[in-house]
Amino acid sequence: MTLAFVAALTACSASPSRNILGSYFPTWMICALLGLLGVVVLRAVFGKAGIDAALPMPVVVYLCMWIAMTLAIWLLWLG
């Protein structure tokens, strides 16, 4: 039983952070900002293609795309 708890807690040894200009930032924050930047670019592309006007609930759609992009960046970077 104790071995199961030790095995489950081995991933909690250190937080994933990156050193940027001498200051440590959490990796999830960097992934969220990159995901937000990706959604802003995607919104511009959708606007030029005319897809933006056809979206049923743009706020929900862009929020879901931001979450998906953030998690994809996290998975590709740290997975």
Backbone bond lengths (Angstrom), bond angles and torsions (degrees), N, CA, C in turn:
res aa  C-N    CA-C-N  psi(-1)  N-CA   C-N-CA  omega(-1)  CA-C   N-CA-C  phi
1 M - - - 1.442 - - 1.533 110.89 -
2 T 1.307 116.44 -43.89 1.457 120.51 179.22 1.522 111.01 -65.05
3 L 1.313 116.54 -35.76 1.464 120.43 178.54 1.520 111.00 -62.44
4 A 1.315 117.88 -36.75 1.469 121.30 178.36 1.528 110.76 -64.96
5 F 1.347 117.35 -40.69 1.463 120.01 178.32 1.521 111.62 -67.39
6 V 1.318 117.36 -39.65 1.466 120.99 179.07 1.523 110.08 -66.21
7 A 1.323 116.94 -41.13 1.465 120.07 179.15 1.523 111.46 -66.53
8 A 1.318 117.74 -34.74 1.462 120.94 179.86 1.521 111.79 -72.43
9 L 1.317 119.12 -27.89 1.454 122.40 -176.53 1.522 114.14 -95.67
10 T 1.307 118.67 1.65 1.464 119.73 -179.03 1.512 112.18 -69.01
11 A 1.319 118.48 -26.27 1.461 120.63 179.24 1.525 111.70 -76.13
12 C 1.303 118.37 -11.01 1.464 121.95 -177.01 1.526 112.32 -93.18
13 S 1.316 118.70 19.71 1.452 120.10 -174.65 1.522 113.05 -73.30
14 A 1.332 118.91 -33.54 1.464 121.05 -179.14 1.524 109.12 -149.11
15 S 1.307 115.43 148.65 1.458 118.82 177.90 1.529 109.18 -84.73
16 P 1.329 116.62 141.01 1.462 118.26 177.56 1.526 110.07 -74.89
17 S 1.319 116.37 112.35 1.459 120.69 178.92 1.520 108.81 -138.60
18 R 1.321 115.29 157.32 1.461 121.93 -177.77 1.524 109.40 -121.16
19 N 1.305 115.86 141.85 1.448 121.94 177.76 1.529 108.23 -87.91
20 I 1.328 115.67 112.12 1.464 121.18 179.14 1.520 107.65 -122.34
21 L 1.313 116.17 113.95 1.464 123.37 -179.39 1.521 112.84 53.16
22 G 1.314 116.67 39.14 1.450 121.78 175.62 1.509 115.62 86.55
23 S 1.323 117.67 0.63 1.454 120.86 -179.57 1.527 108.51 -123.59
24 Y 1.322 116.69 138.65 1.452 120.94 -178.21 1.530 110.56 -87.78
25 F 1.323 116.05 125.62 1.454 122.55 177.55 1.522 108.93 -113.79
26 P 1.340 117.09 142.28 1.462 119.05 175.83 1.528 109.96 -65.32
27 T 1.303 116.00 140.45 1.456 120.55 -177.14 1.518 111.74 -65.19
28 W 1.339 118.12 -32.07 1.459 119.30 179.88 1.520 110.85 -64.07
29 M 1.337 117.54 -31.93 1.457 120.61 179.90 1.532 110.64 -69.75
30 I 1.306 116.50 -39.50 1.464 120.57 178.20 1.523 109.83 -66.64
31 C 1.330 117.07 -41.58 1.465 120.52 178.29 1.527 111.04 -64.11
32 A 1.329 117.31 -39.07 1.466 120.71 179.10 1.528 111.03 -65.75
33 L 1.320 117.11 -40.18 1.463 120.00 178.66 1.525 111.56 -68.50
34 L 1.330 117.21 -39.41 1.466 119.98 176.54 1.527 111.15 -66.27
35 G 1.330 117.04 -37.65 1.459 120.81 176.27 1.517 111.76 -64.86
36 L 1.330 116.30 -39.49 1.462 120.78 177.49 1.524 110.65 -65.04
37 L 1.306 117.31 -42.27 1.459 121.47 177.13 1.532 110.41 -62.05
38 G 1.328 116.24 -40.73 1.470 119.91 177.89 1.510 112.80 -64.10
39 V 1.335 117.63 -37.96 1.465 120.85 178.98 1.530 110.80 -70.53
40 V 1.324 118.06 -35.58 1.466 120.80 176.68 1.525 109.88 -63.20
41 V 1.319 117.28 -42.83 1.468 120.92 177.21 1.527 110.03 -65.49
42 L 1.321 117.20 -42.30 1.462 121.27 179.60 1.526 111.43 -64.73
43 R 1.324 117.25 -36.44 1.463 120.41 177.35 1.521 111.04 -65.61
44 A 1.316 116.99 -38.70 1.471 120.22 176.92 1.530 110.61 -64.66
45 V 1.314 116.33 -40.92 1.469 120.32 177.93 1.523 110.21 -65.30
46 F 1.338 116.70 -43.78 1.468 120.32 178.04 1.526 111.14 -63.27
47 G 1.313 117.74 -36.60 1.462 121.36 178.29 1.512 111.96 -65.25
48 K 1.328 116.96 -42.13 1.468 121.05 178.91 1.527 111.43 -68.07
49 A 1.340 116.78 -33.56 1.469 120.67 -178.13 1.526 112.39 -84.33
50 G 1.340 117.85 -11.07 1.452 121.15 179.84 1.520 114.01 85.59
51 I 1.308 117.41 7.45 1.471 121.43 -179.73 1.523 110.70 -77.90
52 D 1.314 116.93 -28.44 1.468 121.34 -176.13 1.532 112.07 -60.27
53 A 1.311 117.11 -37.30 1.469 120.46 -178.88 1.521 112.28 -71.83
54 A 1.326 117.89 -21.51 1.464 121.58 -176.83 1.527 113.20 -92.64
55 L 1.313 118.13 -4.09 1.466 120.15 -179.67 1.524 110.28 -70.51
56 P 1.339 118.52 135.59 1.467 120.21 -176.67 1.527 113.63 -68.13
57 M 1.309 118.47 -49.96 1.471 123.75 177.04 1.522 107.29 -132.18
58 P 1.329 117.38 88.56 1.474 120.21 -172.68 1.523 114.14 -58.37
59 V 1.323 117.97 -35.80 1.469 119.84 -178.21 1.523 110.23 -63.55
60 V 1.314 117.05 -44.33 1.463 120.93 -179.59 1.525 110.59 -69.49
61 V 1.320 116.41 -40.34 1.469 120.37 -179.39 1.524 110.49 -63.91
62 Y 1.332 117.19 -46.26 1.465 119.83 -179.91 1.526 111.93 -69.28
63 L 1.328 117.61 -33.77 1.463 120.08 175.44 1.529 110.55 -63.29
64 C 1.321 116.70 -43.78 1.470 120.27 178.48 1.530 111.59 -65.36
65 M 1.333 116.21 -38.64 1.471 119.10 177.09 1.521 111.28 -66.41
66 W 1.346 117.26 -36.73 1.461 120.41 178.09 1.525 110.79 -64.81
67 I 1.323 116.71 -43.98 1.461 120.43 178.34 1.522 110.57 -63.47
68 A 1.334 116.57 -44.24 1.468 120.28 -180.00 1.526 111.31 -63.27
69 M 1.329 117.37 -42.10 1.471 120.08 179.27 1.521 111.34 -67.33
70 T 1.328 117.11 -40.33 1.458 120.91 178.81 1.523 111.08 -61.92
71 L 1.327 116.32 -46.47 1.469 119.55 -179.62 1.529 111.30 -68.89
72 A 1.326 117.69 -34.49 1.469 120.03 177.18 1.527 111.29 -66.17
73 I 1.316 116.64 -41.61 1.472 120.05 177.14 1.520 110.28 -63.78
74 W 1.332 116.86 -42.95 1.464 121.04 178.02 1.532 110.20 -59.81
75 L 1.325 116.09 -45.34 1.459 120.44 -177.59 1.513 111.79 -67.51
76 L 1.316 118.23 -41.40 1.456 120.69 -179.97 1.524 111.99 -71.93
77 W 1.323 116.83 -34.88 1.463 120.64 -176.85 1.518 111.84 -78.73
78 L 1.313 117.30 -44.67 1.462 120.71 -173.52 1.526 113.95 -111.70
79 G 1.312 117.45 -5.25 1.466 120.93 -175.42 1.453 112.05 -78.23
